[in-house]
Amino acid sequence: GVEGCGCPAGLAFIPWTVGRFRPAFVDAVRRSGRFALCIQGCDHTRGEFGCQDEAWLDTLAELALERMDRHRQQTGMPHQKIMVFPQGVFSRQAMRILKRRNFIAAVNTEVVPGHKSNQRGTVALGSLLDMAIAADDSLPLFSRRNCHEPLLNYALDMFLGKPCLLVAHHDY
C-alpha cells in the first residue's frame, strides 16, 4: 500500500459523488495524511471536458468546484485544483477554461486534445519530453501511466525528469 512505500497519493474525486462516501472511509483517508484529493471531471460523463463550447465548459468547471467546496465543508478534506479528465478526453478550450478558473494543473493519460467529434489536436514532439505539456494557455498537463505498463516507461519518464504518476482504478 501507500503506507509502505513512503509516497504520497492522490485520489481523483468525482464531484458528482459528494455526500456518498462512508464516514469510515473519509476518516481513514484524512488520518493517513498521504492522500490529496484532485477533481475528476464534474459528472464523469463521457467526454464532458472534450467539447469546444467555452460557456458550457465554464459551467462544468464552476459546478465541479462548488461541489468540491461542499465536500470540503462536509468532511474537512481539502482538494487541489488539479483536473483529471474523465475517460481521458479534453479539448484545448477546456484547458483555457481551467486556467481561467485558477486550476494549477491537469493530469491525463492522453496528452493530445480530442473532443466529442473525434477530431484530434497535436502536440509538439519537444513538449512530450518536458516535465509537463504547457502549450494550452500555460496550464501544465502532466501525463500519467497505467499500472500495467512496462517499467521501462516509468524509467524513461524519471530519466527525463517527469513525475512518476500512476493510474489505478478502485478495482485494481
Residue pairs with C-beta under 8 A, 6 or more apart in sequence:
2 8
2 9
2 32
2 34
2 35
3 32
3 34
7 34
8 34
8 35
8 36
9 34
9 35
9 36
10 35
10 36
10 37
10 38
10 80
10 82
11 29
11 35
11 36
11 37
11 38
12 38
12 39
12 40
12 84
12 107
13 37
13 38
13 39
13 40
13 68
13 71
13 79
14 40
14 41
14 43
14 44
14 86
15 39
15 40
15 41
15 42
15 43
15 63
15 64
15 65
15 67
15 68
15 71
16 42
16 43
16 44
16 67
18 67
18 68
18 70
18 71
18 74
19 70
19 71
19 74
21 75
26 75
26 77
29 35
29 77
30 75
30 76
30 77
36 79
36 80
37 68
37 71
37 77
37 78
37 79
37 80
38 79
38 80
38 82
38 83
38 84
38 107
39 64
39 65
39 68
39 79
39 80
39 81
39 82
39 83
39 84
40 83
40 84
40 85
40 86
41 48
41 49
41 60
41 64
41 83
41 84
41 85
41 86
42 48
42 60
42 61
42 63
42 64
42 67
43 60
44 86
45 86
46 86
46 87
46 89
47 86
47 87
47 89
47 115
47 116
48 60
48 86
48 89
49 57
49 60
49 83
49 85
49 86
49 89
49 90
49 91
49 94
50 85
50 89
50 90
50 91
50 94
50 114
50 115
50 116
51 57
51 91
51 93
51 94
51 115
51 116
52 91
52 93
52 115
53 93
54 93
54 96
54 97
57 91
57 93
57 94
57 97
58 97
58 100
58 101
61 97
61 98
61 101
61 103
62 101
65 81
65 101
68 79
71 77
71 79
72 78
72 79
80 104
81 101
81 102
81 103
81 104
82 103
82 104
82 105
82 106
82 107
83 98
83 103
83 105
83 106
83 107
84 106
84 107
84 108
85 94
85 106
85 108
85 110
88 108
88 109
88 110
89 110
89 114
89 115
89 116
90 106
90 108
90 110
90 113
90 114
90 115
91 113
91 114
91 115
91 121
92 113
92 121
92 136
94 113
95 106
95 113
95 136
95 137
95 139
95 141
96 136
96 137
96 139
98 106
98 139
99 136
99 137
99 138
99 139
103 139
104 140
105 132
105 139
105 140
105 141
105 142
106 139
106 140
106 141
106 142
107 141
107 142
107 143
107 144
107 165
108 141
108 142
108 143
108 144
109 143
109 144
109 145
109 146
109 167
111 123
111 128
111 133
111 141
111 143
112 120
112 121
112 122
112 123
113 120
113 121
113 136
114 120
114 121
123 133
123 135
124 135
127 133
127 134
127 135
129 160
131 140
131 142
131 160
131 161
131 162
131 163
132 140
132 141
132 142
132 143
132 162
133 140
133 141
133 143
134 140
134 141
142 162
142 163
142 165
143 157
143 162
143 165
144 165
144 166
144 167
145 153
145 154
145 157
145 165
145 166
145 167
146 166
146 167
146 168
147 166
147 167
147 168
147 172
154 164
154 166
157 163
157 164
158 164
